[in-house]
Every structure is written in C-alpha cells, then in structure tokens.
Amino acid sequence: MTATASQLLATPYPAEFVPGALSAVTTCLRIQPSEKVTLITDRATEAIAASIAAQLEACGCEWNAFVLEELAPRPLTGMPAAVLADMESSQVSIFAVVVQANELRSRMQMTDVVNRRKMRHAHMVNITPEIMLQGMRADFNLVDRLSQKVLDRVRRAHRIRATTAAGTSIVSEMNPGYKWFKTSGIISPEKWGNLPGGECFTSPGEVNGTFVVDGVVGDWLCARYGLLARSPLTIEIAKNRIVSCKSENKQLEADFWAYTHTDENSDRVGEFAIGTNLGIERVIGNILQDEKFPGIHIAFGNPYGEHTGAPWSSGTHIDVVGLGFNIWLETENGEEQIMREGKFLIAA
C-alpha cells in the first residue's frame, strides 16, 4: 500500500458519507476483491476520498491513491505521469477532485486511458459533502431502470422537441448514425460515467431554437456563478451553433461567450442529454449533480465522439441546465410526451 493510501485510511470523515461511498464502490462500480483500483483525489476532497478508501479496503481489492497537489502544481497542465502509469494496471479508477480553471486537458488525458483500456471509471468532479448526502444516496438500480426506459424511447426518435415556462423552445434533429448512451450510475466498461449518475446522452444532428439556462452552467463557471434563477442565460442556437447569449449578469454573459469561442467547435452543440436521477429534488449549483436533475441539458464543445460517433472534436465542453421541461419525442409512429413540467410520464 502506498503512503498516500495509508494517509487516506487515517483521515477522518463524517459517518453520513458512508452510504454514498458504499454505493459508489459496491452498487455503481461493483468492484471485486480480485481487481485493482486507482483512486485520484485532491486536498479539498480528501475526506470524501477517505470514505471511499475505507470501502475499497473493506472490499479487499488492491488499490493505490494519489493526491494531486503532492504530484504537481494546480491548476494542472497535464495529468501527472504517476497517475496515468498506475491506471495502466487497474480495472477501475475513481476521480474525486475539485477542478480548477483550464484543467480539462488533464482530465481528457485520464479519460483517454480509461477509453483505451475500457476501464470502469467514476468521474466525481467537484463532489461535495452535499452531493454525498443527496445525489449519491439515490437508488441507482431504480435510476438505471428509468434510464433504460428513456434510452429505449430516445433511440427510436428522429426529433426531440422541448419547452419550458422560462422560454426554452428547442428542436433537436437526431442523427441516426450517432449512438445514445445511458450513464445511470451503474458503470460499465462500455462508457465511463459521472457519479452521481443519471442521464441518457448522445450528440445531436442539429439543434435550433432558444435555450434558457435557469439552472446552472458547467465547468469552472458553475462555482463562480452558482444558481441562475435570478439571472438566467438565454442562448440562441441556429444550425447547432451559438448565435447569441444574453443575461442581466454581463460578466456571466462575457465569460460564457469567451469559453464557447475557445476553438472552432467550442460553440457547437456536442451533447444532448436527459437527466434521470430521481433522487435529486432540486438544483444546488454544482454541475456534477445538477446535470442529472430530471430534464434536458445540452453541452457545447466536445461531443465525446469516441462513444457517440460524432466525427468532430473540441478542446472544451460546457454543460447548461434548464428547469421544468416539457419533452416530446417524434418517431415514425407519431409523437410521445415523456415529461411534463419537469416530471417524467414514464414509470420507473
């Protein structure tokens, strides 16, 4: 056992973290005693990582742990070599870290290893005590059943239409050549997933319309701006590209515009997703959990082409979350409404 692993086992943590940590190790990742795990954390998240470490130790598996600040200055310019090397001999990895601005490249280096080796990977970016007591306590088997029912329907849809009382009105033409995935919290080698889980996603063919972000925006902007109910961000989209964005919060507007114009595809809708975590009752200002809130979120930038099949790429990826959705799926058999005012019309 490494010194960092021993250090985590000696780190105190609240007893209230145990159900979420147990769920991560046993239900979501289904780690076996014969497997090896790479646990990656930072100083801000050590107590949460300690609760997960205790469950890894109880499982009886081999595991190594790394605290990022002990390996490289933050923000990271790249994932430390020691982390990537350890992942090469692991079947499972867990990333429980509070991310900093401009660290996306380092995370992409990590997930490149995950994708190549088909590891089961739990992406717990910006995990907090609040999430450990909320989203991580969801019944992920129930979430998985709902996610599968949503997945079966959206895979047949050639068009998805959505509205909200706040002013969202979008139509997404779906590309039959792009794959849908569920990341319900039950993580498989097919696709790594965020924890807490609970979404079905793809890359869309073409999105047009207005998307009102009255929930949260992602990446480092989430921590800076939090909940947006009082100052929503209104994004106009045409042919899958951002045409304009407006908010009473002009700094948010400027930061979002700059982020989504980092490279040639940063303003392109790369992800179209439906949140399915029934254990989440409200948005809290943390994208890790909030994007799983029942409803629609989209992301501009990287389309996860290695999974979805989208043939383009971007060095950025930022999610935007709205609230209170009405969602209709259009198939060759007609139109079906699957959500009304934020409530699923599908039984789990």
RAJO-V221179 format. One line per field, one symbol per residue. phi: phi as a letter, one per 30 degrees, with the letter a starting at -180 (. if undefined). psi: psi as a letter, one per 20 degrees, with the letter a starting at -180 (. if undefined). A space follows every 50 residues. Layout:
# RAJO-V221179
phi: ???
psi: ???
This chain:
# RAJO-V221179
phi: .ddddddddcddaddddeeddddddcddchdcedccbcccbbddcedddd ddeddddddjddabbbceddcadcddcadeedddddddcccbbbccbddc eiceeddddddddeddchddbcccdidbeeddccedcdddddedddeddd eedddcdcabcbbbddkdabbcdccddcccbcbdjccbddadbdbdckac bacddacbkccccccbcchdddddcidcedbdccccbbhibdcabbaddd deedddddddbdbdcdccdcbbbbdbdddccadbjbdedddcdekcbbbc jechedcdjddbbadbabdbccbidcbbccbdcjcbdcbbhicdccdd
psi: prhhghghhipqqqhiiggggggggggghlpqhirqpopparhhjhgghh hghhhgghhjrpqqqpogiihqqqqpiqpphhghghhijqiqqpnnqoqr qkjhghhhgghgggghilqoponlpkqrhghhiehijqnhhghhgghhhg ghghhipiqpqqrrhiipnqpopqoiiqqqqpnihoprihprqqpqamqp qaprgppqbpoonjerrabihghhibpjhimqppppppljqpgrqqqhnh gggggggggjkgaijhjpohppqoqjoiipirqikohgghiippapqrqp bpjlhighipjrrqjropqpprqlqpppppaijapppippljpqjpp.
